[in-house]
Amino acid sequence: MRLLLTSDTHLPVRAKVLPEELLAGIDRADVVIHAGDWVDSATLELLEARARRLVGVYGNNDGADLRARLPEVARVELEGLRLGVVHETGPTRGREQRCAERFPDLDVLVFGHSHIPWDTTAEGGLRLLNPGSPTDRRRQPYCTYMTAEVGAGALGEVRLHRLPSRRG
Protein backbone atom coordinates (compact mmCIF):
# COMPACT_ATOMS: atom_id res chain seq x y z
CA MET A 1 0.00 0.00 0.00
CA ARG A 2 1.41 3.39 -1.03
CA LEU A 3 0.91 6.41 1.22
CA LEU A 4 1.44 10.08 0.47
CA LEU A 5 1.86 12.33 3.52
CA THR A 6 1.45 16.09 3.37
CA SER A 7 0.56 18.96 5.65
CA ASP A 8 0.42 22.74 5.89
CA THR A 9 -0.66 23.42 2.32
CA HIS A 10 -1.92 26.92 3.30
CA LEU A 11 -3.70 27.59 0.00
CA PRO A 12 -4.15 30.19 -1.34
CA VAL A 13 -2.07 32.11 1.22
CA ARG A 14 1.39 30.54 0.76
CA ALA A 15 0.84 29.39 -2.82
CA LYS A 16 -1.94 29.58 -5.38
CA VAL A 17 -1.84 25.89 -6.37
CA LEU A 18 -0.34 22.64 -5.18
CA PRO A 19 2.91 21.58 -6.90
CA GLU A 20 2.46 19.29 -9.91
CA GLU A 21 4.80 16.67 -8.41
CA LEU A 22 2.61 16.47 -5.31
CA LEU A 23 -0.55 16.15 -7.41
CA ALA A 24 1.03 13.35 -9.45
CA GLY A 25 1.97 11.59 -6.21
CA ILE A 26 -1.60 11.90 -4.96
CA ASP A 27 -2.79 10.19 -8.13
CA ARG A 28 -0.37 7.26 -7.51
CA ALA A 29 -1.09 6.84 -3.78
CA ASP A 30 -3.51 4.36 -2.29
CA VAL A 31 -4.01 6.62 0.73
CA VAL A 32 -3.33 10.35 1.09
CA ILE A 33 -2.73 11.70 4.61
CA HIS A 34 -3.07 15.47 5.26
CA ALA A 35 -2.07 16.71 8.73
CA GLY A 36 -3.95 20.02 8.70
CA ASP A 37 -3.67 23.69 7.84
CA TRP A 38 -5.46 23.37 4.52
CA VAL A 39 -6.73 26.97 4.97
CA ASP A 40 -9.32 26.70 2.17
CA SER A 41 -12.09 24.20 1.50
CA ALA A 42 -11.14 24.04 -2.19
CA THR A 43 -7.94 22.16 -1.31
CA LEU A 44 -9.88 19.61 0.72
CA GLU A 45 -12.32 19.19 -2.17
CA LEU A 46 -9.45 18.77 -4.65
CA LEU A 47 -7.85 16.03 -2.55
CA GLU A 48 -11.22 14.35 -1.95
CA ALA A 49 -11.73 14.24 -5.73
CA ARG A 50 -8.23 12.99 -6.62
CA ALA A 51 -7.29 10.65 -3.77
CA ARG A 52 -8.42 7.03 -3.72
CA ARG A 53 -8.70 7.43 0.06
CA LEU A 54 -8.11 10.59 2.07
CA VAL A 55 -7.41 10.82 5.80
CA GLY A 56 -7.16 14.37 7.10
CA VAL A 57 -7.47 16.58 10.15
CA TYR A 58 -7.90 20.29 10.70
CA GLY A 59 -5.08 22.57 11.83
CA ASN A 60 -4.83 25.78 13.82
CA ASN A 61 -5.22 27.95 10.68
CA ASP A 62 -8.36 26.16 9.48
CA GLY A 63 -11.68 27.92 9.90
CA ALA A 64 -15.09 26.73 10.99
CA ASP A 65 -15.96 25.26 7.58
CA LEU A 66 -12.97 22.88 7.63
CA ARG A 67 -13.37 22.13 11.34
CA ALA A 68 -16.95 21.06 10.64
CA ARG A 69 -15.76 18.60 7.99
CA LEU A 70 -12.56 17.24 9.56
CA PRO A 71 -11.62 15.82 12.98
CA GLU A 72 -8.87 17.14 15.25
CA VAL A 73 -7.40 13.62 15.44
CA ALA A 74 -7.91 10.82 12.91
CA ARG A 75 -7.15 7.13 13.45
CA VAL A 76 -7.12 4.46 10.74
CA GLU A 77 -5.89 0.92 10.36
CA LEU A 78 -4.06 0.27 7.10
CA GLU A 79 -3.22 -3.38 6.43
CA GLY A 80 -2.83 -3.89 10.18
CA LEU A 81 -0.80 -0.71 10.79
CA ARG A 82 -2.40 1.59 13.38
CA LEU A 83 -1.89 5.13 12.08
CA GLY A 84 -2.98 8.42 13.59
CA VAL A 85 -2.99 11.99 12.30
CA VAL A 86 -2.95 15.22 14.30
CA HIS A 87 -1.84 18.74 13.42
CA GLU A 88 0.01 19.90 16.53
CA THR A 89 2.23 17.91 18.88
CA GLY A 90 3.72 20.76 20.91
CA PRO A 91 7.38 21.73 21.31
CA THR A 92 10.23 19.68 19.88
CA ARG A 93 11.63 18.97 23.33
CA GLY A 94 9.85 15.97 24.81
CA ARG A 95 7.79 15.31 21.66
CA GLU A 96 8.48 11.57 21.48
CA GLN A 97 7.54 10.87 25.09
CA ARG A 98 4.53 13.19 25.01
CA CYS A 99 3.15 11.59 21.84
CA ALA A 100 3.83 8.04 23.04
CA GLU A 101 1.84 8.80 26.19
CA ARG A 102 -1.01 10.50 24.31
CA PHE A 103 -1.23 7.85 21.55
CA PRO A 104 -0.31 4.48 23.12
CA ASP A 105 -2.60 2.65 20.67
CA LEU A 106 -0.73 3.78 17.51
CA ASP A 107 2.20 2.48 15.49
CA VAL A 108 2.65 5.70 13.48
CA LEU A 109 1.65 9.31 14.13
CA VAL A 110 1.67 11.81 11.26
CA PHE A 111 1.69 15.46 12.33
CA GLY A 112 2.28 18.91 10.89
CA HIS A 113 2.31 22.53 12.12
CA SER A 114 6.05 23.26 12.16
CA HIS A 115 6.66 22.86 8.39
CA ILE A 116 9.84 21.03 9.46
CA PRO A 117 10.27 17.42 8.28
CA TRP A 118 10.56 14.97 11.16
CA ASP A 119 11.15 11.23 11.35
CA THR A 120 11.87 9.67 14.75
CA THR A 121 10.80 6.71 16.81
CA ALA A 122 9.72 7.11 20.42
CA GLU A 123 10.69 4.68 23.14
CA GLY A 124 8.12 1.92 22.84
CA GLY A 125 8.11 2.07 19.04
CA LEU A 126 5.76 4.91 18.02
CA ARG A 127 7.06 6.34 14.71
CA LEU A 128 6.58 10.10 14.39
CA LEU A 129 6.46 11.61 10.89
CA ASN A 130 6.08 15.22 9.80
CA PRO A 131 6.15 15.65 6.01
CA GLY A 132 6.92 19.37 6.17
CA SER A 133 5.03 21.63 3.76
CA PRO A 134 4.78 21.44 -0.03
CA THR A 135 4.09 25.17 -0.30
CA ASP A 136 5.82 27.00 2.58
CA ARG A 137 9.35 25.95 3.45
CA ARG A 138 9.76 28.55 6.21
CA ARG A 139 13.33 28.13 7.48
CA GLN A 140 13.88 24.88 5.58
CA PRO A 141 15.92 24.68 2.37
CA TYR A 142 13.07 22.97 0.46
CA CYS A 143 9.32 22.50 0.41
CA THR A 144 8.64 18.82 1.10
CA TYR A 145 6.21 15.92 1.37
CA MET A 146 6.67 12.23 2.21
CA THR A 147 5.74 8.88 0.75
CA ALA A 148 5.70 5.57 2.58
CA GLU A 149 4.93 1.91 2.01
CA VAL A 150 2.72 -0.19 4.30
CA GLY A 151 2.41 -3.95 4.30
CA ALA A 152 1.63 -6.76 6.72
CA GLY A 153 1.04 -4.40 9.62
CA ALA A 154 4.37 -2.61 9.24
CA LEU A 155 5.61 0.67 7.89
CA GLY A 156 8.15 0.11 5.13
CA GLU A 157 10.32 2.64 3.37
CA VAL A 158 9.60 6.29 4.22
CA ARG A 159 10.93 8.83 1.74
CA LEU A 160 11.16 12.61 2.07
CA HIS A 161 10.65 14.36 -1.27
CA ARG A 162 12.17 17.79 -1.91
CA LEU A 163 10.16 19.95 -4.27
CA PRO A 164 11.77 22.31 -6.78
CA SER A 165 11.61 26.02 -6.02
CA ARG A 166 8.49 27.74 -7.27
CA ARG A 167 8.85 30.24 -10.06
CA GLY A 168 7.24 33.64 -10.04
Summary of the structure (lengths in Angstrom):
residues: 168
radius of gyration: 14.6
end to end distance: 35.8
largest distance: 45.7
contacts: 566
relative contact order: 0.20
helix: 20%
strand: 32%
